[in-house]
Amino acid sequence: MDHVFKQLETDFQVFTATPSTLVFSIEAEELVRGEALDPLLTLLTKQMQLQTPAAVNASLLSKNYAHFLIAGLSMISNWNLGVSFHPTNLLFGADGEGRFLMIVKDAIATPAHSDRTTWRSSGMKELYAHHLTPLFHEMNRRYRVPLPTLWENAYGYIDAYYRKWIAEAPTSSDKERLASDFRFLLKEADPEIFGTTKNPFTIFEEDNIERTDEGLPIRKTCCLYYKVADQCCRNCPRVYGKEDPYPLTSH
């Protein structure tokens, strides 16, 4: 089991013990409830010397946060193991070099249930309906970051990682399991998995989706990274002359 948790550290900066490099941490539950969002964004703005509005910084934070939760999907799809990524079981923090990290407080891995479909749904519901969805709704309510922008921030990582995992899967059964989980999450999952009225990923997962030369899906929305770095992401709709249908509005 240690090698599985080590992989989470290497791939996602998700730890099962407090690293010695930790300089600050926040209960994930406080972020999801919104209580710690303002203090965290204020801290990040000062540390990174950002001059951008809170909405921009919140969008970029959402990308980092969504990346951590891919670790939960990796446990489900790659390892057939369940580890609680409920916000009450997580700390969000940063190390001395300013890198974000996440700590799983109670890292108990349980094997997939014989009814894997139900087990998978339960694990994904914890990741989304109980975690990412309420966080995104708080970011939308407080900073008016459009929900489609936030969900596409999460979608990009899901698309990239599952395609990589499927391509690198060692056996045909592994490929089939990964492809099934990928398809379920983006196209088949009931809205209750996300705690929403419809699957938030379906608007991005089209049969004729346009991709960059590197295979990245061309985004429908802009994550606003260009406002910080003075350059666009490689798959930004602005690069391809496309209009964002969900533009940021002033707070």
ChimeraX attribute file (.defattr): number of C-alpha atoms within 10 A of each C-alpha:
attribute: neighborCount
match mode: 1-to-1
recipient: residues
	/A:1	9
	/A:2	7
	/A:3	8
	/A:4	14
	/A:5	18
	/A:6	15
	/A:7	15
	/A:8	19
	/A:9	17
	/A:10	10
	/A:11	14
	/A:12	19
	/A:13	18
	/A:14	26
	/A:15	21
	/A:16	18
	/A:17	13
	/A:18	14
	/A:19	13
	/A:20	8
	/A:21	11
	/A:22	16
	/A:23	12
	/A:24	13
	/A:25	18
	/A:26	16
	/A:27	17
	/A:28	23
	/A:29	20
	/A:30	16
	/A:31	22
	/A:32	22
	/A:33	15
	/A:34	19
	/A:35	12
	/A:36	15
	/A:37	20
	/A:38	16
	/A:39	12
	/A:40	16
	/A:41	16
	/A:42	13
	/A:43	12
	/A:44	15
	/A:45	16
	/A:46	10
	/A:47	10
	/A:48	9
	/A:49	9
	/A:50	15
	/A:51	12
	/A:52	12
	/A:53	14
	/A:54	20
	/A:55	22
	/A:56	22
	/A:57	23
	/A:58	25
	/A:59	26
	/A:60	17
	/A:61	20
	/A:62	21
	/A:63	20
	/A:64	17
	/A:65	19
	/A:66	22
	/A:67	21
	/A:68	22
	/A:69	21
	/A:70	21
	/A:71	22
	/A:72	23
	/A:73	26
	/A:74	22
	/A:75	21
	/A:76	22
	/A:77	23
	/A:78	20
	/A:79	14
	/A:80	18
	/A:81	22
	/A:82	24
	/A:83	19
	/A:84	19
	/A:85	26
	/A:86	20
	/A:87	22
	/A:88	17
	/A:89	16
	/A:90	23
	/A:91	22
	/A:92	21
	/A:93	19
	/A:94	18
	/A:95	15
	/A:96	11
	/A:97	9
	/A:98	14
	/A:99	11
	/A:100	20
	/A:101	21
	/A:102	26
	/A:103	24
	/A:104	21
	/A:105	16
	/A:106	14
	/A:107	17
	/A:108	12
	/A:109	15
	/A:110	12
	/A:111	14
	/A:112	19
	/A:113	13
	/A:114	8
	/A:115	8
	/A:116	13
	/A:117	12
	/A:118	11
	/A:119	18
	/A:120	21
	/A:121	18
	/A:122	14
	/A:123	22
	/A:124	22
	/A:125	22
	/A:126	19
	/A:127	23
	/A:128	22
	/A:129	19
	/A:130	20
	/A:131	24
	/A:132	25
	/A:133	22
	/A:134	19
	/A:135	25
	/A:136	25
	/A:137	19
	/A:138	20
	/A:139	26
	/A:140	19
	/A:141	14
	/A:142	16
	/A:143	21
	/A:144	19
	/A:145	28
	/A:146	21
	/A:147	19
	/A:148	23
	/A:149	26
	/A:150	28
	/A:151	21
	/A:152	21
	/A:153	24
	/A:154	21
	/A:155	23
	/A:156	19
	/A:157	18
	/A:158	21
	/A:159	15
	/A:160	13
	/A:161	16
	/A:162	22
	/A:163	16
	/A:164	11
	/A:165	17
	/A:166	19
	/A:167	11
	/A:168	11
	/A:169	16
	/A:170	10
	/A:171	9
	/A:172	10
	/A:173	10
	/A:174	17
	/A:175	19
	/A:176	13
	/A:177	16
	/A:178	22
	/A:179	17
	/A:180	13
	/A:181	23
	/A:182	20
	/A:183	14
	/A:184	15
	/A:185	22
	/A:186	19
	/A:187	16
	/A:188	13
	/A:189	19
	/A:190	16
	/A:191	14
	/A:192	14
	/A:193	21
	/A:194	24
	/A:195	19
	/A:196	14
	/A:197	9
	/A:198	13
	/A:199	18
	/A:200	22
	/A:201	19
	/A:202	14
	/A:203	13
	/A:204	19
	/A:205	15
	/A:206	11
	/A:207	6
	/A:208	6
	/A:209	11
	/A:210	14
	/A:211	12
	/A:212	13
	/A:213	9
	/A:214	8
	/A:215	11
	/A:216	16
	/A:217	21
	/A:218	21
	/A:219	27
	/A:220	21
	/A:221	25
	/A:222	26
	/A:223	28
	/A:224	24
	/A:225	16
	/A:226	14
	/A:227	15
	/A:228	15
	/A:229	9
	/A:230	8
	/A:231	12
	/A:232	17
	/A:233	16
	/A:234	16
	/A:235	22
	/A:236	24
	/A:237	19
	/A:238	18
	/A:239	13
	/A:240	12
	/A:241	8
	/A:242	14
	/A:243	12
	/A:244	15
	/A:245	11
	/A:246	14
	/A:247	15
	/A:248	18
	/A:249	10
	/A:250	9
	/A:251	11
